[in-house]
Amino acid sequence: MIHESILGLVGRTPLVRLKGPSGGAEILAKLEYMNPGGSVKDRIGLAMIEAAEKSGRLAPGGEIIEPTSGNTGVGLAIAAAVKGYKCTFVIPDKMSAEKVSLLRAFGAQVIVTPAGVGPDDPRSDISVARRLAAERGGFMPFQYDNPENPGAHYRTTGPEIWTETGGKVDILVAGMGTGGTLSGTARYLKERNPAMRAVAVDTVGSILADRRAGKEGEAKFYLVEGIGMDFVPKNVDFSLTDEIVTVSDRDAFAEARRLARGEGIFAGGSAGAAVFAARGVAARAGPGRTVVVILPDRGERYLSKFYSDGWLEGKGLA
Ligand SMILES: Cc1ncc(COP(=O)(O)O)c(C=O)c1O
């Protein structure tokens, strides 16, 4: 089959059975890192751009400006390259050097801002992107609020999982950053089977789990990239979240490294967190049930980080 552009390769990612806990549910990993840009965010990049084209918010030759932990930038950059838009991405400095280089390789301008200053601080990635978009008349998709983010997962990720499992999915496990993956996928699967349970994966240091429990929560620094938040984005929908599991940096990185060595699956730290959570969920669910876990991005993006023994030792996580 010949595709008209790289965009034809977005989605339809494979499901792979993991070695689950003995006596537990089966765990199927949805390998979103098989998308052409190496992450789940290819799905939303295209969707947010196409919606903006339709509504007239993005004119031919226009500029896209987005705060991103990197992957949404790649998803947007791929679609922008095909469609002829300029891109500027604002990325917090805790994200890997590989992600910054990758965005530049797609021709984007990349601005690095301090991590952990809070979304309303004028130095934050969100504030800087907002200011630039206003100054330059650029289009900011804003994945945190944009309904096309969960919408893309409702239209594609959810139906794929339903079809690939023949409707046999009891529990969905997915990391939560903007909330788009979990909200869109869970909404679709719950419509097909209201008994399907959705488990969100958060990090130690994020406020999402606390906020769902009705507590204020205090944002603290953590190392896993892409999940956890210091505010609650509009695309986080706690009404679709049956449970939140909080995973530490140590457990997330150890599980990602184990996946590479034990199963040949080379994925990012948020995938490690999600699989770590999924193993606990599967052990509790018991045999005969099926857990689907989303693996958001590729391991190459973290070679200088938790896949490096020296880096892990330096962080006290070896
Ligand atoms: C590596 C990684 N994992 C997980 C997520 C979380 O997905 P979502 O924003 O759909 O909640 C992101 C989002 O940026 C990510 O980059």
The ligand as a Gaussian input file, in Angstrom:
#p B3LYP/6-31G(d) Opt

LIG

0 1
 C        5.638000      10.573000      27.080000
 C        4.217000      10.947000      27.400000
 N        3.480000      10.094000      28.096000
 C        2.205000      10.378000      28.449000
 C        1.626000      11.587000      28.119000
 C        0.251000      11.885000      28.640000
 O       -0.774000      11.840000      27.686000
 P       -1.988000      12.826000      27.778000
 O       -1.456000      14.216000      27.578000
 O       -2.893000      12.407000      26.653000
 O       -2.643000      12.697000      29.112000
 C        2.376000      12.512000      27.400000
 C        1.827000      13.845000      27.106000
 O        2.539000      14.775000      26.802000
 C        3.704000      12.179000      27.014000
 O        4.478000      13.057000      26.332000

